[in-house]
Amino acid sequence: MPDSSPNAASRLYALAVARDTANLVDLDASLALARASARTLMALSPQAALLFKSFAQEEIDRLSLDCTEESEGSIAIVRETLNMV
């Protein structure tokens, strides 16, 4: 095993951690923008709010068909957003 292997492994690990961190930041920013967009849309008019809630429920129904932990987490986020606005 060459001497550079532990160094290369360390660099790859640091790269993976940096990528995971960047993905989390992207997700947090996306969620924040989605919540702001939802609040804006819901405030436009009662009709826009009803339409948004209807589309959100369709997405919840679609996600529930997946029956995965990830889809359950997504459903929770959508419901949280609906309760927030």
C-alpha positions, 0 to 999 in steps of 0.5 A: 500500500503506497504512503499516499493512500491514507492521505488520499483516503483522508482527502476523499473523506473530507470531500464527502463531508463537504459535499454532504454539508453543501447538500444540506445547505441547498436543502435548507435554502430550498425549504426556506424558499418553498415556505416563503413561496407557499405563504406568498401564494396563500396570501394572494387570494382565498381561491389561490389558497384553496388551489394550493392546498388542493395541489399540496394534498395531491402531492401528499397522496402521491407520496403516500403511495411510495410507502417509504421513510423518505416519502413519510418525511416529505409528507411531514414537511408538506403538512408542516408547510400547510399548517404554517401558512 
